[in-house]
Amino acid sequence: MYRESNTWALVLAAGEGTRLRSLTTTNTGASVPKQFCSLRGGLSLFHEALQRAHSLATRSRTCAIVARQHWIWWQGLPRGLPISNVIVQPRNRGTANGILLPLLHIVERDPLAQILILPSDHHVREERVLQHSLECALQQLRRAPADIILLGFKPYEPDPDLGYILPIPDEDAETLQVRRFVEKPSSSEAEGIIELGGLWNAFIIAATAQSLLTLFRRQRAQLVDQMHAAVLQDLNEPEANATEHLYQRLPTLDFSRDILEGQEQGLRVLTVPNCGWSDLGTPSRVEKVLRHSVSTSVAQMEHLDWSYLSLAAQLARRGDKLKPGQPKS
């Protein structure tokens, strides 16, 4: 197990999962955020992400960002994490703010932190393959601390719902410089990107805390100063609710579009071998993953934390409701 004393993991668990809402809505009309669902029952995707994090960072250096409006789903789930490592976002203001807030909390505790950013709503069939790539990213980071390394996955089909990273080819390099990002291209555009060596952007990132702060400051220096001041005030005076007040007036910012784009020269991408990665973003993608995944027996799951909803059960229930001859979406 590859762990260093300054390696931190940040699990992103504040997303809404709106694209999968047709599958994550219960019979009573409640919409369960995707990360608190499981693929087949048993561990939630959030717990799978925590396990992924714990393979490279200690529990004391694993943080999760969650949404206040999801409290009913996460209040009993972050077992094994110190309460101070569960950072609550007052409201949704986009992925950029959702990364900056916990980043500033980590910097206050460890200015020299090297951070793995891990989404909590993905499924990986071969975890050891991904873990090896995460280890390689951390090792590369120790050789070149200024790098910001994104993990890219080789596409097996042109998917217009995913983001792509187009790297600059270099046969001698372990990581490649990023030429540009392409968010949700058309199917024909995606085919062309893949032919040029494009990779799926999984939003998995390895970087030092200081490099990430520099990245934010180049694009949104005032935002960094305002949020830093709010975090410091809340750490010293919890009743001040400074972060809550700040979030009321924050703009919604996307990390890829508003922070990364335009800074490609300082970014690197590491290609992950095939490991069965999926973001489970649509019902059809969930169905594809289920066809190639192995069921977990009840005996194997008895000791595990349970999720609120099984995507497999929801998909089967949805299929049963279709009229004969009615196509699945």
Buried (B, 14 or more C-beta within 10 A) or exposed (E): EBEBEBBBBBBBBBBBBEBBEEBBBEEEEEBBBBBBBBBBBBBBBBBBBBEBBBBBBBEEBBBBBBBBBBEEBBEEBBEEBEEEBBBBBBBBBBBBBBBBBBBBBBBEBBEEBBBBBBBBBBBBBBBEBBBBBBBBBBEBBEEEEEBBBBBBBBBEEBBEEBBBBBBEEEEEEBBBBBBBBBEEBEEEBBBBBBEEBBBBBBBBBBBBBBBBBBBBEEBBEEBBEBBBBBBEBBBEEEEEBBBBEBBEEBEEBBBBBBBBBEBBEBBBBBBBEEBBBBBBBBBEBBBBBBEEBEEBEEEEBEEBBBBBBBBBEBBEEBEEEEEEEEEEE
